[in-house]
Amino acid sequence: MDLSHWEVAFCGAEPIRPDTLERFTEAFGPHGFRREAFYPCYGLAEGTLIVSGGAKEAAPIFRDVDTAALEAGSARAPIGAARTLVSSGATLPDQSLCIVAPGTGRELPPGEVGEVWVKRPSVAKGYWRRDEESAQVFQARTAQGDGPYLRPGDLGFLDDGELYVTGREKDLIIIRGRNLYPQDLESVVEESHPALRPGCGVTFGVEMDGEEHLVVVQEVDARKWDGEVAPVLGAIRGRLATVHEVRPRAVVLIEPGKPAQDLQRQGAAEGHAGGLPRRSVARVARLVHDRAQRRGRAHRAFSEGAPSPGTCTDALGSAGGGPGRPDALNPRGRIRGRSRNRH
């Protein structure tokens, strides 16, 4: 295999993970792939694809920012724990790209995190027969009245003319005023124990008793897992506490191999651990079920307190904090998807 003639490898994830670029280069560099072939960019169907990108011959641009400052909404040089971001390139010359404060429409200066807004001739007029949604997404105006802008739903900041996408607004997990990005949490989780499969986990927020709490759903590799649940759960919680100073309200481990529709029935049947009612257990199972359907895969679930694989016992009440009400669990659409269907 000769990849030396591969000139452009587009990468338009939101956000682009630097470790993905590094692993790809390590794997295919011996076959002639050049790191300079990567073309980090940002785009979406509503804008007729590309919105920003760099020079074709340039290598990806990396920037380290302080994790705590980023959670607070600013991109600053690290003074503590750092997160590495990949530039999605500069805006195209025939468009206007700005970063806007959510809820106010105020344009933010470079280095401040906000919503990414785009205005250009190639932006679509709206969604077919969805007038209300189209007005919200395609007819945004800044506090100064400039517009109309497209609101893709992504968060990011500008620095030296480069766009850095930090994540999806709807995916944010807001815990005690901190903006936690699920992709950061998922990266920490999957690296916490060798039995956990990379790229096969999800974190999201659920609202209980008026507060948002973190829930982790992570797939295990049956070939590397000895069947002991406690060490894996301990590793996950330990790494999240060390790196992000956050404690999940629930951790659910899942394993490929069982029809996804069984999750809901098993969750409702297993009762409750730590005092959470059965209906809330079923809702956690339903979240896993929905995620499995989106990925087109079958799963078997088991979590803290489960006597054996194949059960989905509740961990919400036993991961810290008291029992919740059956109607208090509200995921609000926060399961991370990979689709570009944004609203």
C-alpha positions as CSV (number, residue, x, y, z in Angstrom):
1,M,0.0,0.0,0.0
2,D,1.4,3.3,-1.1
3,L,-0.2,6.4,0.4
4,S,2.5,8.9,-0.6
5,H,0.2,10.4,-3.3
6,W,-2.6,11.1,-0.9
7,E,-2.6,14.9,-1.0
8,V,-5.7,15.9,1.0
9,A,-7.4,14.1,3.9
10,F,-10.3,16.1,5.1
11,C,-11.2,16.0,8.8
12,G,-14.2,18.0,9.9
13,A,-15.2,16.6,13.3
14,E,-16.6,18.8,16.0
15,P,-14.2,19.0,17.6
16,I,-11.2,17.4,15.8
17,R,-9.3,15.2,18.3
18,P,-5.5,15.6,18.1
19,D,-4.9,12.0,19.2
20,T,-7.0,10.7,16.3
21,L,-4.6,12.6,13.9
22,E,-1.6,11.3,15.7
23,R,-2.8,7.6,15.7
24,F,-3.7,7.8,12.1
25,T,-0.3,9.2,11.2
26,E,1.5,6.5,13.3
27,A,-0.5,3.8,11.6
28,F,-0.2,4.9,8.0
29,G,3.1,6.9,8.0
30,P,5.1,3.8,7.3
31,H,2.9,3.4,4.1
32,G,3.8,6.9,2.9
33,F,1.0,9.0,4.5
34,R,2.2,12.5,5.3
35,R,0.9,14.5,8.2
36,E,0.7,17.6,6.0
37,A,-2.0,15.8,4.0
38,F,-4.5,16.3,6.8
39,Y,-6.9,19.1,6.1
40,P,-8.7,20.1,9.3
41,C,-11.9,22.0,8.4
42,Y,-15.3,22.9,9.5
43,G,-18.5,22.7,7.5
44,L,-22.1,21.5,7.4
45,A,-24.8,20.7,4.9
46,E,-26.8,23.8,5.8
47,G,-23.9,25.9,4.6
48,T,-23.2,23.8,1.5
49,L,-20.3,22.1,3.3
50,I,-17.1,23.9,3.9
51,V,-17.1,27.0,6.2
52,S,-13.4,27.2,7.3
53,G,-10.2,25.5,6.4
54,G,-6.4,26.0,6.1
55,A,-3.9,26.0,3.4
56,K,-3.7,22.7,1.6
57,E,0.1,22.2,2.1
58,A,0.1,23.3,5.8
59,A,0.3,20.9,8.7
60,P,-2.5,20.9,11.3
61,I,-2.3,23.7,13.9
62,F,-2.5,22.6,17.5
63,R,-3.1,24.9,20.5
64,D,-3.0,24.0,24.2
65,V,-5.5,25.8,26.4
66,D,-6.1,25.8,30.1
67,T,-8.9,23.3,30.9
68,A,-10.4,25.2,33.8
69,A,-10.5,28.4,31.8
70,L,-12.1,26.6,28.8
71,E,-14.8,25.3,31.1
72,A,-15.4,28.9,32.2
73,G,-15.7,30.1,28.6
74,S,-12.2,31.4,27.8
75,A,-9.2,30.0,25.8
76,R,-6.1,30.9,27.8
77,A,-2.5,29.6,28.0
78,P,-2.3,26.6,30.4
79,I,-1.5,27.3,34.0
80,G,-2.8,23.9,35.1
81,A,-4.3,21.0,33.3
82,A,-4.4,21.5,29.6
83,R,-6.5,20.5,26.6
84,T,-5.1,20.4,23.1
85,L,-7.3,21.8,20.4
86,V,-6.9,21.5,16.6
87,S,-7.6,24.5,14.4
88,S,-10.4,24.1,11.8
89,G,-8.7,26.7,9.7
90,A,-9.6,30.3,8.7
91,T,-13.0,31.5,7.5
92,L,-13.6,31.7,3.7
93,P,-13.3,35.1,2.1
94,D,-16.9,35.3,0.9
95,Q,-18.5,34.9,4.2
96,S,-18.9,36.3,7.7
97,L,-18.1,34.0,10.7
98,C,-18.5,35.3,14.2
99,I,-18.6,34.0,17.8
100,V,-21.7,35.0,19.7
101,A,-22.6,34.8,23.3
102,P,-25.5,32.3,23.7
103,G,-28.8,33.9,24.6
104,T,-27.7,37.5,24.0
105,G,-26.4,37.7,20.5
106,R,-23.4,39.7,21.6
107,E,-20.3,39.2,19.4
108,L,-17.4,38.0,21.5
109,P,-13.7,38.9,21.1
110,P,-11.0,36.5,20.1
111,G,-10.3,33.9,22.7
112,E,-13.9,33.8,24.2
113,V,-16.0,30.7,23.7
114,G,-19.5,31.1,22.2
115,E,-21.8,30.0,19.4
116,V,-20.4,29.7,15.9
117,W,-22.5,31.8,13.5
118,V,-22.1,31.9,9.8
119,K,-23.3,34.2,7.0
120,R,-22.6,33.6,3.4
121,P,-24.4,33.3,0.0
122,S,-24.3,29.5,0.0
123,V,-26.2,29.1,3.3
124,A,-29.6,27.4,2.7
125,K,-32.8,29.3,3.2
126,G,-34.2,26.8,5.7
127,Y,-35.5,23.3,6.3
128,W,-38.2,21.9,4.0
129,R,-41.7,22.6,5.6
130,R,-40.2,23.4,9.0
131,D,-40.8,27.1,9.2
132,E,-40.5,27.6,12.9
133,E,-37.2,25.7,13.2
134,S,-35.9,27.4,10.0
135,A,-36.5,30.8,11.5
136,Q,-34.6,29.9,14.7
137,V,-31.6,28.3,12.9
138,F,-31.3,30.3,9.7
139,Q,-32.5,33.8,10.7
140,A,-30.4,34.7,13.7
141,R,-29.3,38.2,14.2
142,T,-26.6,39.7,16.5
143,A,-27.4,42.2,19.2
144,Q,-26.4,44.9,16.8
145,G,-29.0,43.6,14.2
146,D,-26.5,42.1,11.8
147,G,-27.7,39.1,9.9
148,P,-29.3,36.8,9.0
149,Y,-26.9,34.2,10.3
150,L,-26.9,30.4,10.4
151,R,-26.6,28.9,13.9
152,P,-25.0,25.5,13.4
153,G,-25.2,24.7,17.1
154,D,-21.5,24.4,17.6
155,L,-19.3,26.2,20.2
156,G,-15.9,27.6,19.6
157,F,-13.6,30.6,19.5
158,L,-11.4,32.5,17.1
159,D,-7.7,33.1,17.6
160,D,-5.4,34.8,15.1
161,G,-8.1,34.3,12.5
162,E,-8.3,30.5,13.1
163,L,-11.5,28.8,14.2
164,Y,-11.3,26.3,17.1
165,V,-14.4,24.2,17.6
166,T,-14.8,23.1,21.3
167,G,-18.0,21.0,21.0
168,R,-21.7,21.0,20.5
169,E,-23.8,23.4,22.6
170,K,-26.5,20.7,23.2
171,D,-23.9,18.2,24.3
172,L,-22.6,20.4,27.1
173,I,-22.9,19.0,30.6
174,I,-23.2,21.8,33.1
175,I,-22.4,20.8,36.6
176,R,-22.3,23.4,39.3
177,G,-21.6,26.1,36.8
178,R,-18.9,24.3,34.9
179,N,-19.2,23.6,31.2
180,L,-17.9,20.0,30.8
181,Y,-17.4,18.8,27.2
182,P,-18.5,15.2,26.8
183,Q,-15.7,14.3,24.4
184,D,-13.2,15.2,27.1
185,L,-14.9,13.1,29.7
186,E,-15.3,10.1,27.3
187,S,-11.6,10.3,26.4
188,V,-10.6,10.1,30.1
189,V,-13.1,7.2,30.7
190,E,-11.9,5.0,27.9
191,E,-8.3,5.4,29.0
192,S,-9.0,4.6,32.6
193,H,-9.0,0.8,32.3
194,P,-7.6,-1.6,29.7
195,A,-10.9,-3.5,29.4
196,L,-12.7,-0.4,28.0
197,R,-13.1,0.0,24.3
198,P,-11.9,3.3,22.8
199,G,-14.5,5.3,20.9
200,C,-17.3,3.2,22.4
201,G,-18.6,5.3,25.2
202,V,-20.9,8.2,25.9
203,T,-21.4,10.7,28.6
204,F,-24.4,12.9,29.1
205,G,-26.2,15.0,31.7
206,V,-29.5,14.1,33.4
207,E,-31.5,16.5,35.6
208,M,-32.5,15.2,39.0
209,D,-33.9,17.2,41.9
210,G,-33.2,20.5,40.1
211,E,-29.5,19.6,39.4
212,E,-27.7,18.2,36.5
213,H,-25.7,15.0,37.0
214,L,-23.2,13.1,35.0
215,V,-24.0,9.7,33.6
216,V,-21.4,7.5,31.9
217,V,-22.2,4.6,29.5
218,Q,-19.1,2.7,28.3
219,E,-18.6,-0.5,26.3
220,V,-16.2,-3.1,27.6
221,D,-14.0,-5.4,25.5
222,A,-15.0,-8.9,26.5
223,R,-11.6,-10.3,25.5
224,K,-9.9,-8.1,28.1
225,W,-12.4,-8.1,30.8
226,D,-12.4,-10.6,33.6
227,G,-16.0,-10.1,34.7
228,E,-15.2,-8.1,37.8
229,V,-17.3,-4.9,37.7
230,A,-16.0,-3.0,40.7
231,P,-12.4,-2.5,39.5
232,V,-13.6,-1.0,36.2
233,L,-16.1,1.3,37.9
234,G,-13.5,2.4,40.4
235,A,-11.0,3.2,37.7
236,I,-13.6,5.2,35.8
237,R,-14.7,7.2,38.8
238,G,-11.1,7.7,40.0
239,R,-9.8,9.1,36.7
240,L,-12.8,11.4,36.3
241,A,-12.2,12.7,39.8
242,T,-8.5,13.2,39.2
243,V,-8.6,14.8,35.8
244,H,-12.0,16.7,35.8
245,E,-12.9,16.8,39.5
246,V,-16.3,15.4,38.8
247,R,-18.1,12.4,40.1
248,P,-20.7,10.5,37.9
249,R,-24.1,9.9,39.4
250,A,-24.2,6.7,37.3
251,V,-21.9,4.4,35.4
252,V,-23.3,1.8,33.1
253,L,-21.0,-0.7,31.4
254,I,-22.3,-2.3,28.2
255,E,-21.1,-5.3,26.2
256,P,-21.9,-6.3,22.6
257,G,-24.0,-9.3,22.0
258,K,-27.6,-9.0,23.1
259,P,-30.6,-7.5,21.3
260,A,-30.8,-3.8,22.3
261,Q,-34.6,-4.0,22.8
262,D,-34.0,-6.2,25.9
263,L,-32.3,-3.4,27.7
264,Q,-35.5,-1.6,28.5
265,R,-37.3,-4.7,29.8
266,Q,-34.3,-5.8,31.9
267,G,-33.9,-2.3,33.4
268,A,-37.5,-2.3,34.5
269,A,-37.3,-5.8,35.8
270,E,-34.2,-5.5,37.9
271,G,-35.6,-3.3,40.5
272,H,-33.5,-0.5,42.1
273,A,-30.2,-0.2,43.8
274,G,-29.5,2.6,46.2
275,G,-33.2,3.5,46.5
276,L,-33.9,4.8,42.9
277,P,-37.4,3.7,41.7
278,R,-37.7,1.2,38.9
279,R,-39.1,3.6,36.4
280,S,-35.9,5.7,36.6
281,V,-33.8,2.5,36.1
282,A,-35.9,1.8,33.0
283,R,-35.2,5.3,31.7
284,V,-31.4,4.9,32.0
285,A,-31.8,1.6,30.1
286,R,-33.8,3.4,27.5
287,L,-31.0,5.9,27.0
288,V,-28.6,3.1,26.4
289,H,-31.1,1.4,24.1
290,D,-31.6,4.6,22.0
291,R,-27.8,5.0,21.7
292,A,-27.5,1.4,20.6
293,Q,-30.1,1.9,17.9
294,R,-28.3,5.0,16.6
295,R,-25.1,3.1,16.3
296,G,-26.8,0.1,14.7
297,R,-25.3,-2.3,17.3
298,A,-26.7,-4.7,19.9
299,H,-25.6,-4.4,23.5
300,R,-25.8,-6.1,26.8
301,A,-25.8,-3.9,29.8
302,F,-24.5,-4.2,33.3
303,S,-23.6,-1.7,36.0
304,E,-22.8,-1.3,39.6
305,G,-24.5,-3.9,41.7
306,A,-25.3,-6.2,38.8
307,P,-24.8,-9.8,39.7
308,S,-23.8,-10.8,36.2
309,P,-23.6,-9.5,32.7
310,G,-27.0,-9.3,30.9
311,T,-28.6,-7.2,33.6
312,C,-29.0,-3.4,33.8
313,T,-29.2,-2.6,37.5
314,D,-29.4,1.0,38.5
315,A,-26.3,2.9,39.6
316,L,-27.9,6.3,40.0
317,G,-28.7,6.1,43.6
318,S,-25.4,4.4,44.6
319,A,-22.9,6.6,43.0
320,G,-23.2,9.4,45.4
321,G,-26.2,11.3,46.5
322,G,-29.6,10.2,47.5
323,P,-32.4,8.5,45.7
324,G,-34.2,10.4,42.9
325,R,-37.8,10.7,41.9
326,P,-39.0,8.5,38.9
327,D,-40.0,11.7,37.0
328,A,-36.8,13.6,37.8
329,L,-34.6,11.9,35.2
330,N,-34.6,14.0,32.1
331,P,-31.9,13.5,29.5
332,R,-33.1,16.5,27.4
333,G,-31.7,15.0,24.3
334,R,-28.1,15.1,25.5
335,I,-26.9,11.8,24.2
336,R,-24.2,12.5,21.8
337,G,-24.9,11.6,18.2
338,R,-22.7,11.6,15.1
339,S,-25.3,12.9,12.7
340,R,-25.3,16.3,11.2
341,N,-29.1,16.6,11.8
342,R,-28.6,19.4,14.3
343,H,-32.0,20.4,15.6
